[in-house]
Amino acid sequence: SNIEKWVQNYKAFGAENLKRSRKNKIYSFEFKQNVVELYLKTELSYNALAIIVGINNPAIIATWVTNYRIAGPAALQSRKKGRRPKMNKPDIIRGKISSEENKKDNYLEQLENENLSLRIENAHLKELRRLRLEAEASTKEK
């Protein structure tokens, strides 16, 4: 069966495709989604579909289809691979500056909230004064 696959790949893609490459090809999300939808809508085999769309390994399509059935379209999105980077940054960057910035941000937020409440209070007092003066003017007219 492997030889038959090699022959199919040779007929479809030529001799260059039979060589193993060290570099994996990265497919876009849209391409993956189109291939999976094409597989689900048609009755093509993985091998036939791989030849049509130009993929030399039909197992990739099988993996995409399985992941799509399990988790939906989000499973076809690319993810970063490898280990997460270590955080060997100096104390200045890691803790001290960030805590000082948090204090400044909190203080600034408190000042903005206080400013807003004072503006509201000022507008309320102005409105009360206007209403009182209107009431006094209407009593003088009567």
GUVEXGU-615018 format. One record per residue: chain; residue in three letters; x, y, z of N, C-alpha, C in turn. Coordinates in nm, 2 decimals, m for minus. Layout:
BEGIN
 kette rest    n_x    n_y    n_z   ca_x   ca_y   ca_z    c_x    c_y    c_z
     A  ALA      X      Y      Z      X      Y      Z      X      Y      Z
...
***
This chain:
BEGIN
 kette rest    n_x    n_y    n_z   ca_x   ca_y   ca_z    c_x    c_y    c_z
     A  SER   0.08  m0.12   0.00   0.00   0.00   0.00   0.09   0.13   0.00
     A  ASN   0.20   0.12   0.07   0.29   0.24   0.07   0.35   0.26  m0.07
     A  ILE   0.38   0.16  m0.14   0.43   0.17  m0.28   0.32   0.23  m0.37
     A  GLU   0.20   0.19  m0.35   0.09   0.25  m0.43   0.08   0.40  m0.40
     A  LYS   0.09   0.44  m0.28   0.08   0.58  m0.24   0.20   0.66  m0.31
     A  TRP   0.32   0.59  m0.31   0.43   0.66  m0.37   0.41   0.68  m0.52
     A  VAL   0.36   0.58  m0.58   0.33   0.59  m0.72   0.23   0.70  m0.75
     A  GLN   0.12   0.70  m0.67   0.02   0.81  m0.69   0.09   0.95  m0.67
     A  ASN   0.17   0.96  m0.57   0.24   1.09  m0.54   0.33   1.12  m0.66
     A  TYR   0.40   1.02  m0.71   0.49   1.04  m0.82   0.42   1.09  m0.94
     A  LYS   0.30   1.03  m0.97   0.22   1.07  m1.09   0.17   1.21  m1.07
     A  ALA   0.13   1.24  m0.95   0.06   1.37  m0.92   0.16   1.49  m0.91
     A  PHE   0.28   1.46  m0.84   0.36   1.57  m0.80   0.51   1.56  m0.86
     A  GLY   0.54   1.45  m0.91   0.68   1.43  m0.97   0.77   1.37  m0.87
     A  ALA   0.90   1.36  m0.91   1.00   1.29  m0.83   1.04   1.37  m0.71
     A  GLU   1.04   1.51  m0.72   1.08   1.59  m0.61   0.99   1.57  m0.48
     A  ASN   0.87   1.53  m0.50   0.78   1.51  m0.39   0.81   1.39  m0.31
     A  LEU   0.88   1.29  m0.37   0.91   1.17  m0.30   1.02   1.19  m0.20
     A  LYS   1.10   1.29  m0.21   1.21   1.32  m0.12   1.15   1.37   0.01
     A  ARG   1.21   1.33   0.12   1.17   1.39   0.25   1.24   1.52   0.27
     A  SER   1.16   1.62   0.32   1.21   1.75   0.34   1.22   1.77   0.49
     A  ARG   1.31   1.84   0.54   1.33   1.87   0.68   1.23   1.98   0.72
     A  LYS   1.18   2.06   0.63   1.10   2.17   0.67   0.95   2.13   0.65
     A  ASN   0.87   2.15   0.75   0.73   2.12   0.74   0.66   2.24   0.68
     A  LYS   0.57   2.21   0.59   0.49   2.32   0.53   0.38   2.37   0.62
     A  ILE   0.36   2.50   0.63   0.26   2.55   0.72   0.14   2.59   0.63
     A  TYR   0.02   2.54   0.67  m0.10   2.57   0.59  m0.18   2.68   0.67
     A  SER  m0.25   2.76   0.59  m0.33   2.87   0.66  m0.46   2.81   0.71
     A  PHE  m0.52   2.88   0.80  m0.65   2.84   0.86  m0.75   2.82   0.75
     A  GLU  m0.76   2.92   0.66  m0.86   2.91   0.55  m0.84   2.79   0.46
     A  PHE  m0.72   2.76   0.43  m0.69   2.64   0.35  m0.73   2.51   0.42
     A  LYS  m0.70   2.50   0.54  m0.74   2.38   0.62  m0.89   2.37   0.63
     A  GLN  m0.95   2.48   0.65  m1.10   2.48   0.66  m1.16   2.44   0.53
     A  ASN  m1.11   2.49   0.42  m1.16   2.45   0.29  m1.14   2.31   0.26
     A  VAL  m1.02   2.25   0.29  m1.00   2.11   0.27  m1.09   2.02   0.35
     A  VAL  m1.11   2.06   0.48  m1.20   1.98   0.56  m1.34   1.98   0.51
     A  GLU  m1.39   2.10   0.47  m1.52   2.11   0.42  m1.54   2.04   0.29
     A  LEU  m1.44   2.04   0.21  m1.44   1.96   0.08  m1.45   1.81   0.11
     A  TYR  m1.37   1.77   0.21  m1.38   1.63   0.25  m1.52   1.59   0.30
     A  LEU  m1.57   1.67   0.38  m1.70   1.64   0.44  m1.82   1.65   0.34
     A  LYS  m1.81   1.74   0.24  m1.91   1.75   0.14  m1.91   1.65   0.03
     A  THR  m1.79   1.60   0.00  m1.77   1.50  m0.11  m1.74   1.37  m0.05
     A  GLU  m1.74   1.27  m0.14  m1.71   1.13  m0.09  m1.57   1.09  m0.13
     A  LEU  m1.48   1.18  m0.14  m1.34   1.15  m0.18  m1.27   1.09  m0.06
     A  SER  m1.17   1.01  m0.10  m1.09   0.95   0.00  m0.98   1.05   0.04
     A  TYR  m0.91   1.03   0.15  m0.80   1.12   0.20  m0.70   1.13   0.09
     A  ASN  m0.66   1.01   0.03  m0.56   1.01  m0.08  m0.60   1.09  m0.20
     A  ALA  m0.72   1.07  m0.24  m0.77   1.15  m0.36  m0.77   1.30  m0.33
     A  LEU  m0.82   1.33  m0.22  m0.83   1.47  m0.18  m0.69   1.53  m0.17
     A  ALA  m0.60   1.46  m0.11  m0.46   1.51  m0.10  m0.40   1.54  m0.23
     A  ILE  m0.42   1.45  m0.33  m0.37   1.48  m0.46  m0.43   1.60  m0.53
     A  ILE  m0.56   1.62  m0.51  m0.63   1.73  m0.57  m0.58   1.86  m0.51
     A  VAL  m0.57   1.87  m0.38  m0.53   2.00  m0.32  m0.38   2.02  m0.31
     A  GLY  m0.30   1.91  m0.34  m0.16   1.93  m0.35  m0.08   1.90  m0.22
     A  ILE  m0.14   1.81  m0.14  m0.07   1.77  m0.02  m0.02   1.63  m0.04
     A  ASN   0.11   1.61   0.00   0.17   1.48  m0.03   0.14   1.38   0.09
     A  ASN   0.09   1.42   0.20   0.06   1.33   0.31  m0.08   1.34   0.35
     A  PRO  m0.16   1.24   0.31  m0.31   1.24   0.34  m0.34   1.23   0.49
     A  ALA  m0.24   1.18   0.57  m0.27   1.17   0.71  m0.29   1.31   0.77
     A  ILE  m0.23   1.41   0.71  m0.26   1.55   0.76  m0.40   1.58   0.75
     A  ILE  m0.46   1.55   0.64  m0.61   1.58   0.62  m0.69   1.50   0.72
     A  ALA  m0.65   1.38   0.74  m0.73   1.29   0.84  m0.72   1.36   0.98
     A  THR  m0.60   1.41   1.02  m0.59   1.48   1.15  m0.67   1.60   1.15
     A  TRP  m0.67   1.68   1.05  m0.76   1.80   1.04  m0.90   1.77   1.06
     A  VAL  m0.95   1.67   0.99  m1.09   1.63   0.99  m1.13   1.58   1.13
     A  THR  m1.04   1.50   1.19  m1.07   1.45   1.33  m1.08   1.56   1.43
     A  ASN  m0.98   1.65   1.42  m0.98   1.77   1.51  m1.10   1.86   1.49
     A  TYR  m1.14   1.87   1.36  m1.25   1.96   1.33  m1.38   1.90   1.39
     A  ARG  m1.39   1.77   1.38  m1.51   1.70   1.43  m1.52   1.71   1.58
     A  ILE  m1.41   1.71   1.65  m1.40   1.71   1.79  m1.43   1.85   1.85
     A  ALA  m1.35   1.95   1.79  m1.35   2.09   1.85  m1.40   2.20   1.76
     A  GLY  m1.44   2.16   1.64  m1.49   2.26   1.54  m1.38   2.34   1.47
     A  PRO  m1.41   2.45   1.41  m1.31   2.52   1.33  m1.20   2.58   1.41
     A  ALA  m1.21   2.60   1.54  m1.11   2.65   1.62  m0.99   2.56   1.63
     A  ALA  m1.01   2.43   1.61  m0.91   2.33   1.62  m0.81   2.34   1.50
     A  LEU  m0.85   2.41   1.39  m0.76   2.42   1.28  m0.67   2.54   1.28
     A  GLN  m0.69   2.62   1.39  m0.60   2.74   1.40  m0.46   2.70   1.44
     A  SER  m0.36   2.78   1.40  m0.22   2.75   1.43  m0.19   2.78   1.57
     A  ARG  m0.11   2.71   1.64  m0.07   2.74   1.77   0.08   2.74   1.78
     A  LYS   0.13   2.82   1.87   0.28   2.83   1.89   0.32   2.70   1.95
     A  LYS   0.44   2.65   1.90   0.49   2.53   1.95   0.62   2.55   2.03
     A  GLY   0.65   2.46   2.11   0.78   2.47   2.19   0.75   2.51   2.33
     A  ARG   0.86   2.52   2.41   0.85   2.56   2.55   0.82   2.71   2.56
     A  ARG   0.76   2.74   2.67   0.74   2.88   2.70   0.87   2.94   2.75
     A  PRO   0.90   3.07   2.71   1.02   3.13   2.75   1.03   3.15   2.90
     A  LYS   1.15   3.13   2.96   1.17   3.15   3.10   1.17   3.30   3.13
     A  MET   1.13   3.34   3.24   1.13   3.48   3.28   1.25   3.51   3.37
     A  ASN   1.37   3.53   3.31   1.49   3.56   3.38   1.52   3.71   3.37
     A  LYS   1.42   3.79   3.40   1.44   3.93   3.39   1.48   3.99   3.52
     A  PRO   1.56   4.10   3.53   1.60   4.16   3.65   1.48   4.20   3.74
     A  ASP   1.51   4.22   3.87   1.40   4.26   3.96   1.34   4.40   3.92
     A  ILE   1.42   4.48   3.86   1.37   4.61   3.82   1.25   4.60   3.73
     A  ILE   1.27   4.51   3.63   1.16   4.49   3.53   1.05   4.41   3.59
     A  ARG   1.08   4.30   3.66   0.98   4.21   3.70   0.89   4.26   3.81
     A  GLY   0.94   4.31   3.92   0.85   4.35   4.03   0.85   4.49   4.07
     A  LYS   0.96   4.55   4.08   0.96   4.69   4.14   0.89   4.79   4.05
     A  ILE   0.92   4.79   3.93   0.86   4.89   3.84   0.71   4.87   3.82
     A  SER   0.68   4.74   3.81   0.54   4.71   3.79   0.46   4.75   3.91
     A  SER   0.51   4.73   4.03   0.43   4.76   4.15   0.42   4.92   4.16
     A  GLU   0.53   4.99   4.13   0.53   5.13   4.13   0.43   5.19   4.03
     A  GLU   0.43   5.13   3.91   0.33   5.17   3.81   0.19   5.14   3.85
     A  ASN   0.17   5.03   3.92   0.03   5.00   3.97  m0.01   5.10   4.07
     A  LYS   0.08   5.14   4.16   0.05   5.24   4.26   0.01   5.37   4.19
     A  LYS   0.09   5.41   4.09   0.06   5.54   4.02  m0.07   5.53   3.95
     A  ASP  m0.10   5.41   3.88  m0.22   5.40   3.81  m0.34   5.40   3.91
     A  ASN  m0.33   5.34   4.02  m0.44   5.34   4.12  m0.46   5.48   4.17
     A  TYR  m0.35   5.55   4.20  m0.37   5.69   4.25  m0.43   5.78   4.14
     A  LEU  m0.39   5.76   4.02  m0.45   5.84   3.91  m0.60   5.81   3.89
     A  GLU  m0.63   5.68   3.91  m0.77   5.64   3.90  m0.85   5.70   4.01
     A  GLN  m0.80   5.71   4.13  m0.87   5.77   4.25  m0.89   5.92   4.22
     A  LEU  m0.79   5.98   4.17  m0.80   6.13   4.14  m0.91   6.15   4.03
     A  GLU  m0.91   6.07   3.93  m1.01   6.09   3.83  m1.15   6.07   3.88
     A  ASN  m1.17   5.96   3.97  m1.30   5.94   4.03  m1.34   6.05   4.12
     A  GLU  m1.25   6.11   4.20  m1.28   6.22   4.28  m1.31   6.34   4.20
     A  ASN  m1.24   6.37   4.10  m1.27   6.48   4.01  m1.41   6.47   3.95
     A  LEU  m1.45   6.35   3.90  m1.58   6.33   3.85  m1.69   6.35   3.95
     A  SER  m1.67   6.30   4.07  m1.77   6.32   4.18  m1.78   6.47   4.21
     A  LEU  m1.67   6.54   4.22  m1.68   6.69   4.25  m1.75   6.77   4.13
     A  ARG  m1.73   6.73   4.01  m1.80   6.79   3.90  m1.95   6.77   3.91
     A  ILE  m1.98   6.65   3.94  m2.13   6.61   3.96  m2.19   6.70   4.07
     A  GLU  m2.12   6.70   4.19  m2.16   6.78   4.30  m2.18   6.93   4.27
     A  ASN  m2.08   6.98   4.19  m2.08   7.12   4.15  m2.20   7.15   4.06
     A  ALA  m2.23   7.06   3.96  m2.34   7.08   3.87  m2.47   7.07   3.95
     A  HIS  m2.48   6.98   4.05  m2.60   6.97   4.13  m2.62   7.10   4.21
     A  LEU  m2.52   7.15   4.27  m2.53   7.28   4.35  m2.57   7.40   4.26
     A  LYS  m2.52   7.40   4.14  m2.56   7.51   4.05  m2.70   7.50   4.01
     A  GLU  m2.75   7.38   3.99  m2.89   7.36   3.95  m2.98   7.39   4.07
     A  LEU  m2.94   7.36   4.19  m3.02   7.40   4.31  m3.03   7.55   4.32
     A  ARG  m2.92   7.62   4.30  m2.91   7.76   4.31  m3.01   7.83   4.20
     A  ARG  m3.00   7.77   4.08  m3.09   7.82   3.98  m3.23   7.81   4.01
     A  LEU  m3.27   7.69   4.06  m3.41   7.66   4.10  m3.45   7.76   4.22
     A  ARG  m3.36   7.78   4.31  m3.40   7.87   4.43  m3.42   8.01   4.38
     A  LEU  m3.33   8.06   4.28  m3.35   8.19   4.23  m3.48   8.21   4.15
     A  GLU  m3.51   8.10   4.07  m3.64   8.10   4.00  m3.76   8.11   4.10
     A  ALA  m3.75   8.04   4.21  m3.86   8.03   4.30  m3.87   8.17   4.37
     A  GLU  m3.76   8.23   4.40  m3.76   8.37   4.46  m3.82   8.47   4.37
     A  ALA  m3.78   8.46   4.24  m3.83   8.55   4.14  m3.98   8.54   4.12
     A  SER  m4.03   8.41   4.12  m4.17   8.39   4.10  m4.25   8.44   4.23
     A  THR  m4.20   8.43   4.34  m4.27   8.48   4.47  m4.27   8.63   4.47
     A  LYS  m4.16   8.70   4.41  m4.17   8.85   4.40  m4.27   8.90   4.30
     A  GLU  m4.29   8.82   4.20  m4.39   8.86   4.10  m4.53   8.84   4.15
     A  LYS  m4.55   8.75   4.24  m4.68   8.73   4.29  m4.71   8.83   4.40
***
